[in-house]
Amino acid sequence: MKLLAIRGNPLIGLYAKVSEDIAIVGVRDEKFENSIKNVLSVDVVFTTICGSELVGAMVALNSRGAVVSDSVSSKELEILKSKLEVKVVRTPMTCLGNNFLLNDRGGIVHPEVPEKIVEEVADFLGIEISPGTIGGIKTVGMAGVVTNRGALLHPNANEWEVKKVKKLMSVEPLKGTANFGNDMVGSSILANSKAYIVGKDTTGYELGVIDEALLP
């Protein structure tokens, strides 16, 4: 576990997306890079996605590969493909990281993402993906954090939503916040099954819940 900020901003989940083996990072910051490498035990690839540093919002990721929209540039795609498998989907919805909540066993997707795209992504990643919400929020990638080991969900997640995450991703979710009450926990936490990094404003109480959720 590590507390961190990027350029003073504790919403670290916006600037990176991590899997078991790799982190895609959108901003060059030595402390941020070293923390991700050392704490999460991953390789780091630097690139913007669709011209944005906010790669956490832009890319959907699990251990099988990354999914980006067709707004990705050829240079960005080249950098990504040097490190991992990449699927490009034709969609005006560029923020795929916001709209998919994934681990290596399953996923939930924003209910308005077209079925054809959901099928393409599910086939590429080799998992079942089902439309849904977390705490009534459609941007499920920011309303939750899930790894192969555990999950932390928006505090308003209802029983049905918790059961869906449990069934699809085979984890026992808990509900909580980070960064002194931020309920969009995906924007505040980077995690895999080995460890997690959380925004610097996170309280001791929040850390207790996050630890229990992600490292049970």
N, C-alpha and C positions, 0 to 999 in steps of 0.2 A: 504494500500500500504506500502511496505517496500523495501528498498535497501539492498542487501545482497551479500556476497561472501561465497564460501565454500573453505577453505584452500587457501584463496587468489584468488580463481578462480571465476570470475563473471558469468561463464556459468552454473548457478545453475539448469537449466532445464535438464542437463545431469544426475544429481544425484538423481532426484526424479520424480515421476509421481503422479498427484493429481486428485481426483474426488470431488464430492460435500461433501463426508463424510470421505474419507480416503486418506492418502498419503503413498505411498511406497517409502522408502528412503534407499539408498544403502550405505551410509556412516554415521558413528556415529560422530556427532558433536552437542554439546549441544545447541549452539546458533542457528544453522540451524534447529534443531528439534523444539525448543521452538518457533521460528519464524513461522514455518509451522503450528504448532498446534494453536498458538494464532491468527495469522493473517488470516489464511484460515479456522479456526474453524473445524479442521478435527482430526481424530485419526491417529496415525503414526504407521506403521509397518516397522521394520528394516529387510532387507534381501538383499543379492546380488541376481542377477538373471543371470543364466547361468555362474556363477562364477564372474560376473562383478559388480563393484560398480555403473556403469553407467546405473542404472535401468530406467532412463528416456528414454534411447535409446532402452531398452530391452523389456519393457512391454507396451501393449496397454490397456487402461483403460477407463471405464465410470462407472456410478453409479451401473450398473448391475453386474460388475465384471471385472476381469483382464484376459488378454490373453497373454500366453507365448509360446515359442517354446519348442519342446521336448528335447532341450539341458538343460532344467532346472533340477536341482538336486532334489532328493527326499526330502532332508532337506529344501531346498528353497520352494518347493511346500507345504510342511507341514506348514511352517510359514505363507505362503500366505493364505492357506485354513483355517487357524485358524481365519482369519479376514474377508475373502470375498470369493465369488464364483470365481473359476478359471477354465479356459479352456486351455488345452494344445493342440497345433496343431503340426502335423508332418511337419516340414519344415527345410531346411538348413539355411533359412533366420532368424537368431536369433534376429535381431534388429527390433522387431515388433513395438516398440515405435516410431522408426524413420519412419516407413512405414504406420502407420495408424494415421489419424487426426480425432478425435471423440468427440462428445458430447452425451447427452442422447437421441437425436432425429435422428442422422444420422452420416455419416462418409465418408471420402475419403481415398482411399488406393493407394499405389504405383502401377502403372499400370502393373508391371511385377509379382505381387503376383498372384499365380494360382487361378482361379475362384473357385475351390473347397474349398480352404482355406478362401477366402472372404465370401463364402456362410456359412461356418461353424461359422465364427466369427460373421457375421450379425445375424445369427439365435440365437447364444448364447447371444448376447447383445440386441437382440430384436429391431434392427434398420436396415434401408437401408444403404448399403455401396456401393459406386460407385468408379471405378478406375478413377484416375485423377492426375493432377500436380498442384503445387502452384508456380507461377513465373517460370514455365517450369521445376521445380525441382520435381523429383520423390519421394524424401524422405519427404513426405508431413507432417509427424509428427514433423519435425524440421523447416519446412518452414512456419509454422503457429501455432497459439495458438487459441483454440476455447473453449468456455464454453457454458452453457445453456443461457447465457445472451448476449454474444458478441464474436467477433473474431478479431484478428490482423494477417494480412497476409504479407508475403514477399513483399517488395515494387514493385517488377516486376510482381506481379500477374496481369493477364489480365482480361478484362471484363467478359469473359466466365468463367474463374476460380472463380471470385468473385460471379457471379450469381449461380454457382454450389454449393458453400459453403452456400450461402443464402438459396437456395432451399432445400438442404438436411438437413441442421442443424437449419434452421429457426432463423438465426441471421443476423444482418447487419454488414458485415465485413468492417474494415478499413485497410489501408496499412501503414506499418511503420517499424521502426527498434528499437533496444534496445542496451544497452552497447556500446554507442558511435559509432553507425553505423553498428552493427551486423544485417545483414538481415535475418539470420536463427533464427528467433525470438523464436522458440520453445526451443532453447538451452539456452535462456536467461531469460525466464519467467515461473513462476509457477502460475496457476490461476484456480479459480472456480468462481461460480456466486456471491460469497460473497466478494471476494477481490483478490489481486494479490501480488506476490513478484517478484522483478526484479533485475537483476544483478547490482552491485554497480557502474558500470561505465556508467549507463544510464543517459543521459542529461535531463535537465528540459524540453526542447522541446519534446524529445521522450516520457517523462512521460505524457505530455499533451495529446499526440496522443493515448498512451496506455490506459490512463484513459478513454478517450472518446470511445475507441474501446471495452474495456472489462467491463466497468461499465457505460453504457449509461443511 
